[in-house]
């Protein structure tokens, strides 16, 4: 294998796996905004539309459409290159063969320099399932198997991002001082979630400030590197 360069300066094609349309905003929205402002390509795979997040019975049958529209609005704000919505049932993502192989196919399709995904210690069942699926799919995408799923591809780095559960010892801190406004603007597109996540705007800014303090910048986002596969140098 050729030497792989690692680190955010070498992230030209980024693949983000997220359970629901607001997770990529909460976890890495500032980093996405920073990357796309620099001309990098960011692809987001959303497993579920979040159709169960209605807060009144009257919203039940329209919530899926609302969340798709909000996801599209977020894409415009953050400059996301492309979003794929897999349509898995919310609270029902399963680490099964079909979903696993779909992750392999998507990694081979987008051929990213880095994958950003959920942390496996998150309390949300969808988040944990996706963390396991995508971490292992990164390895399988590199194996010379499943030839009809595309050419094998090794992604040099995979990092977990924080949503509500926080890393005790992050391994990467990304300066988002110039991009917190974009992250907040992106979250504003998710109006349907404000009743579900009261105080979420204050939470985003407070966490960014705390992570920035640890990094020595005004604002930052924290990531934890997967150790499932080694780094090649």
C-alpha positions as CSV (number, residue, x, y, z in Angstrom):
1,X,0.0,0.0,0.0
2,X,1.2,3.5,-0.8
3,X,1.9,5.9,2.1
4,X,-1.2,7.6,3.3
5,X,-1.2,11.2,4.6
6,X,-3.4,11.8,7.5
7,X,-4.8,14.9,9.3
8,X,-7.5,17.5,8.5
9,X,-5.2,19.3,6.0
10,X,-5.3,16.1,3.9
11,X,-9.1,15.6,4.1
12,X,-10.2,16.4,0.5
13,X,-13.1,13.9,0.4
14,X,-15.0,13.4,3.6
15,X,-17.8,10.9,4.3
16,X,-20.1,11.5,7.2
17,X,-22.4,8.8,8.5
18,X,-25.3,10.1,10.6
19,X,-28.4,8.5,12.0
20,X,-30.7,11.5,11.7
21,X,-30.7,14.8,9.8
22,X,-29.4,16.9,12.7
23,X,-26.7,14.6,13.9
24,X,-24.0,15.8,11.5
25,X,-24.8,19.4,12.6
26,X,-24.4,18.6,16.3
27,X,-21.4,16.4,15.9
28,X,-19.3,18.0,13.2
29,X,-21.2,20.9,11.6
30,X,-18.4,23.4,12.3
31,X,-15.8,21.1,10.8
32,X,-18.0,20.5,7.7
33,X,-18.4,24.2,7.2
34,X,-14.7,24.7,7.6
35,X,-13.9,22.0,5.0
36,X,-16.5,23.1,2.4
37,X,-15.4,26.7,2.7
38,X,-11.9,25.5,1.7
39,X,-13.3,23.7,-1.3
40,X,-13.3,20.2,0.1
41,X,-16.0,17.6,-0.7
42,X,-18.3,16.5,2.1
43,X,-20.8,13.6,1.6
44,X,-23.4,12.8,4.2
45,X,-25.2,9.5,4.5
46,X,-28.3,9.8,6.7
47,X,-29.7,6.4,7.8
48,X,-33.1,7.6,9.0
49,X,-35.3,10.6,8.3
50,X,-36.3,10.9,11.9
51,X,-40.0,10.4,11.4
52,X,-40.6,9.5,15.0
53,X,-39.6,13.0,16.3
54,X,-43.1,14.4,16.2
55,X,-44.2,16.2,19.4
56,X,-48.0,16.1,18.7
57,X,-50.1,13.3,17.2
58,X,-51.1,15.7,14.4
59,X,-47.5,15.8,13.2
60,X,-47.0,12.0,12.9
61,X,-47.7,11.5,9.2
62,X,-45.9,14.7,8.0
63,X,-42.8,14.6,10.1
64,X,-40.8,12.6,7.6
65,X,-41.4,15.1,4.9
66,X,-40.6,18.0,7.3
67,X,-37.2,16.4,8.2
68,X,-36.2,15.8,4.6
69,X,-36.9,19.4,3.8
70,X,-34.9,20.5,6.8
71,X,-32.0,18.3,5.8
72,X,-32.0,19.9,2.4
73,X,-31.9,23.3,4.0
74,X,-29.0,22.2,6.1
75,X,-27.1,21.1,3.0
76,X,-27.3,24.6,1.6
77,X,-26.0,26.2,4.7
78,X,-23.1,23.9,5.3
79,X,-22.2,23.4,1.6
80,X,-22.6,19.6,1.7
81,X,-21.7,18.2,-1.6
82,X,-24.3,15.4,-1.6
83,X,-26.6,13.7,0.9
84,X,-27.9,10.1,0.7
85,X,-30.9,9.2,2.8
86,X,-31.2,5.4,3.3
87,X,-34.7,5.4,4.7
88,X,-34.0,3.1,7.6
89,X,-36.6,3.1,10.4
90,X,-35.8,5.5,13.2
91,X,-35.0,3.6,16.4
92,X,-34.7,0.5,14.2
93,X,-31.3,0.7,12.5
94,X,-29.9,-2.9,12.6
95,X,-26.4,-4.1,12.1
96,X,-27.4,-6.7,9.5
97,X,-25.8,-7.9,6.4
98,X,-27.8,-5.7,4.0
99,X,-27.0,-2.5,5.8
100,X,-23.4,-3.4,6.4
101,X,-22.9,-4.1,2.7
102,X,-24.6,-0.9,1.8
103,X,-22.0,1.0,3.9
104,X,-19.2,-0.9,2.1
105,X,-20.7,0.1,-1.2
106,X,-20.9,3.8,-0.2
107,X,-17.4,3.9,1.1
108,X,-16.1,2.5,-2.2
109,X,-18.3,4.9,-4.2
110,X,-17.1,8.1,-2.4
111,X,-13.5,6.9,-1.7
112,X,-13.0,9.3,1.2
113,X,-9.9,10.4,2.9
114,X,-11.7,10.2,6.3
115,X,-14.9,8.9,7.7
116,X,-16.7,10.7,10.5
117,X,-19.3,8.6,12.4
118,X,-21.1,8.1,15.7
119,X,-19.4,7.0,18.9
120,X,-20.1,3.5,20.0
121,X,-20.8,4.6,23.6
122,X,-23.7,6.9,22.7
123,X,-27.0,6.1,24.5
124,X,-29.1,6.3,21.2
125,X,-29.5,2.8,19.8
126,X,-29.3,4.1,16.2
127,X,-26.1,5.9,16.9
128,X,-24.5,2.8,18.4
129,X,-25.6,0.5,15.5
130,X,-24.2,3.0,13.0
131,X,-20.9,3.3,14.8
132,X,-20.4,-0.5,14.6
133,X,-21.6,-0.7,11.0
134,X,-19.4,2.0,9.6
135,X,-16.3,1.2,11.6
136,X,-16.2,-2.4,10.4
137,X,-17.4,-1.4,6.9
138,X,-14.2,0.7,6.6
139,X,-12.2,-2.5,6.9
140,X,-14.4,-4.6,4.6
141,X,-14.3,-1.9,1.9
142,X,-10.6,-2.4,1.7
143,X,-10.7,-6.2,1.3
144,X,-10.7,-7.6,-2.2
145,X,-14.2,-9.0,-1.9
146,X,-17.7,-8.0,-3.0
147,X,-16.4,-7.1,-6.5
148,X,-19.7,-5.9,-7.7
149,X,-19.7,-3.2,-4.9
150,X,-16.8,-1.3,-6.5
151,X,-13.1,-1.3,-6.3
152,X,-11.5,-1.8,-2.9
153,X,-10.8,1.4,-1.0
154,X,-8.8,2.0,2.2
155,X,-9.9,5.0,4.2
156,X,-6.9,6.3,6.1
157,X,-8.8,7.7,9.1
158,X,-12.0,7.2,10.9
159,X,-13.1,9.5,13.8
160,X,-16.2,9.4,16.0
161,X,-17.9,12.7,16.7
162,X,-19.8,13.8,19.8
163,X,-23.6,14.4,19.9
164,X,-24.8,14.4,23.5
165,X,-22.3,11.9,25.1
166,X,-18.9,13.5,25.4
167,X,-15.4,12.0,25.0
168,X,-13.4,11.9,28.3
169,X,-10.2,12.0,26.2
170,X,-10.6,13.3,22.6
171,X,-7.8,12.5,20.2
172,X,-8.5,15.4,17.7
173,X,-9.7,19.0,18.3
174,X,-10.7,21.0,15.3
175,X,-10.7,24.7,15.5
176,X,-14.1,26.0,14.3
177,X,-13.8,29.5,15.7
178,X,-14.7,31.1,12.3
179,X,-17.5,28.6,11.6
180,X,-19.6,28.3,14.7
181,X,-22.0,30.8,13.2
182,X,-22.5,28.5,10.3
183,X,-23.1,25.5,12.6
184,X,-25.7,27.5,14.5
185,X,-27.3,28.7,11.3
186,X,-27.5,25.0,10.1
187,X,-29.2,24.0,13.4
188,X,-31.7,26.8,12.9
189,X,-32.9,24.9,9.8
190,X,-34.0,22.1,12.1
191,X,-37.0,23.9,13.6
192,X,-38.9,20.7,14.2
193,X,-36.3,19.6,16.7
194,X,-36.4,22.6,19.0
195,X,-39.2,21.1,21.1
196,X,-37.4,17.8,21.2
197,X,-34.0,19.3,22.2
198,X,-34.8,22.4,24.3
199,X,-31.8,24.7,24.8
200,X,-29.9,23.0,21.9
201,X,-28.5,26.3,20.5
202,X,-27.0,27.1,23.9
203,X,-25.7,23.6,24.2
204,X,-23.9,23.8,20.8
205,X,-22.3,27.1,21.7
206,X,-21.4,26.0,25.2
207,X,-19.8,22.8,24.1
208,X,-17.9,24.5,21.3
209,X,-16.6,27.0,23.9
210,X,-15.5,24.3,26.3
211,X,-13.7,22.3,23.5
212,X,-12.2,25.5,22.3
213,X,-10.8,26.3,25.7
214,X,-9.1,22.8,25.7
215,X,-7.7,23.5,22.3
216,X,-6.6,27.1,23.0
217,X,-9.0,28.6,20.5
218,X,-12.4,30.3,20.9
219,X,-14.4,27.3,19.6
220,X,-13.6,23.7,18.6
221,X,-15.1,20.3,18.0
222,X,-13.8,17.1,19.5
223,X,-13.2,13.8,17.8
224,X,-12.0,10.4,18.9
225,X,-10.0,8.3,16.6
226,X,-11.0,4.7,15.9
227,X,-8.2,2.1,16.7
228,X,-9.9,-0.7,14.8
229,X,-7.4,-0.4,11.9
230,X,-3.8,0.9,12.0
231,X,-2.5,4.0,10.3
232,X,-0.1,3.3,7.4
233,X,3.0,5.5,7.1
